[in-house]
Amino acid sequence: MSVTLRAGGAALMAVLAVLTSQPDRTQAPPIGIIDFYGLRTVSPQPLRQALRIREGDVVPDSLDETRARLEALPGVNQARLTAVCCETGKTIVYVGIKENSASFIPFRPAPQGAVRLPDEVMKLEDSFSDALWKAVQRGDAGEDDSRGHSLSHDPEARALQERFIEYAGRNLDLPRAVLHDSSSAVHRAVAAQIIGYAPNKRDVVNDLADAMRDPDAGVRNNAMRALALIARFAQSHAGLDADFPSQVFVDLLSSIEWTDRNKSAMALIGLTEKRDPELFLRLRRSSIPSLAEMARWRNPGHAYAPFLIMARVAGLSEEDIQTAWNASPHELAVGRLLAKLESQPVAGQLRVDAKGIEQVWIPAGSFSMGTDPATLARLKATNPPAFVQREFALEEPRHEVRITRGYWIDKYEVTQKAFQAFVESGGYHDRAYWSEAGWEWLRRQSVGRLPRMCGMNGSDKPAVCVTWFEAEAYARWRGARLPTEAEWEYAARGPKSLLYPWGNDFDAGLCNVVGSSGLAPVGSYPAGASWVGANDMAGNAMEWVQDWLDQYGAEPVVDPRGPLTGKVKVEKGGWWGAPALTARSAYRHFEDPPEYGDHHIGFRVVSSPITP
């Protein structure tokens, strides 16, 4: 069936009752759809088993036990279940997963003030919720948002909303105080709803934007919905020139809360209409995997907004977007969008590879590799450890390097969970993944005792105590390879040739190095990420690269790959407990042969057309 949903259509912004937040309502209709989001390395099969509910079942009175079972699964940090009414008389259950390696979205601390809204306002909101719930059950969820706020098609609900307009026009000081200072999340959520009905929309944009960082999902939901309607209203009203906070909408596309994702996508319909290149760049760098999984949702009303945003970022015209949306099967259309985006990536663009691992794009470019004499002299004056002083000599001379082809590099160091997938797939028994030298090494080992994790256990921590040979085999299993030293250093310091991934001054708070007593979960220091968003390149575990050790030359080089043979492999980056100087992107550690492994050494891989 052909479905045409336009960006300005009221159906897209219709209120959908979230059943889990309405325990006192009539029994929800049976489940028609169960969809997942947030999955990268966790498989949906064990999640479905832990759910113990399926399409056709009635939504349980409480989903707390279901959530607890999901959160007990390996690799799952948090789970959320949201039941949404109603699609063709059925309930949709969305299952959100935050994996152990996923980054947290920072929210502001919960306020502690005693200020509250009047009882009459809270009763008004209760009456409106009841009226809206009844309208949704009748299939009447339509609304008019042409004035920058919602007015329901249902007469009873609309009359109550008009009282919101009256109250907001009479007194905004109290709702604002409640939104910013009240300890009650319920009162803050109602305050956000009322503020959206203010007569002067520009005056409340900052209030609603601040509320989008509220720790409570209900407050964020109401603030985002109100702000999304104002943003859409502004598209056709030139006088409303407020600065809409697009970044928070981008961030919340990756939230574990379904309402965060849904409302952010709705808001970004309007914010992407002008096709701002800077906004598109930010979406490419952080949101494409999230948009893709949302665009695959089976409910068209929920899938269309992320599909539309993806298609705009990919450069499709509005007419071509409609054609792609109406194409069948829908999964194929989403796959084509992903292929188009990955065929023309930009620096820092995020993707998920075939094994479920996040990677970022490094474009072709040039940088200065190594360290210049003046910097080395300054570093030597700090009286570093003897082993670091010995290694300084092979950081010279600083020389120009040109990388002629772009490549994807893992956003994080390979985790123990990711490496275990290689083990469980038979990686230690499949000759195809091993080089000749690696296979000879493996034949001398007791395979049943591999890999050695050396007491640094944690599924979301780097896989350490892995030899270079094992890292190489894992990379081949991924359809990838180890980065060359030049590729690794370019990913870390970028075209500006920074001293550290984040800049030219050391900051112990941006990496797991000085004073640390062990590995941290990957991604624990997001502010220390490199220019393309690669995490932990300054510390946590140092990393194997492809190259044998050699002395740099002074002449410019193109795509250097090191000598063909050697005795020790280069390792890059600092490690937990190491001196600050090892966190420099130019640092080279070079005392370990490829058959060596210890609790300081991990790795990441790259995917590119370059033949290993």
Protein Blocks (a to p, Z undefined) as FASTA:
>chain_A
ZZdddfklmklmpccddfklmmmbccddddfbdcdehiaklcfklmmmmnopaehiacdf
blklmmmmmmmpghiabdcddddddeehiacdddddddfklccdddddddfbfbdcdfkl
mmmmmmmmmmmmmmmmnopabccfknopacdfblklmmmmmmmmmmmmmomklmmmmmmm
pcblklmmmmmmmmmmpfblmlmmmmmmmmmmpfbfklmmmmmmmmmmmmmmmmmmmklm
cccdfklmmmmmmpmblklmmmmmmmmmmmmmnopaklmmmmmmmmmmmmmmmmmpmblk
lmmmmmmmmmmmnopafklmmmmmmpccfklmmmmmmmmmmmmccehiacddfkopacdd
dddddddedjdfklmmmmmmnopafklmmmmmmmpccdddddfbdcdddfbdcdfklmmm
mmmnopmmmmklpcfklmmmmmmpcfklpcceehpacfkbccehiafklmmmmmmmnopa
cddfklmmmmmnomnopabfnbmbdcfklccfehiabdcdehklmmlpcfkopahklgop
acddfbdcddddfbdcehiebjfbdfbdcdedddehiafklmpmkbccdfbcfkbccfkb
gcdddddfbdZZ
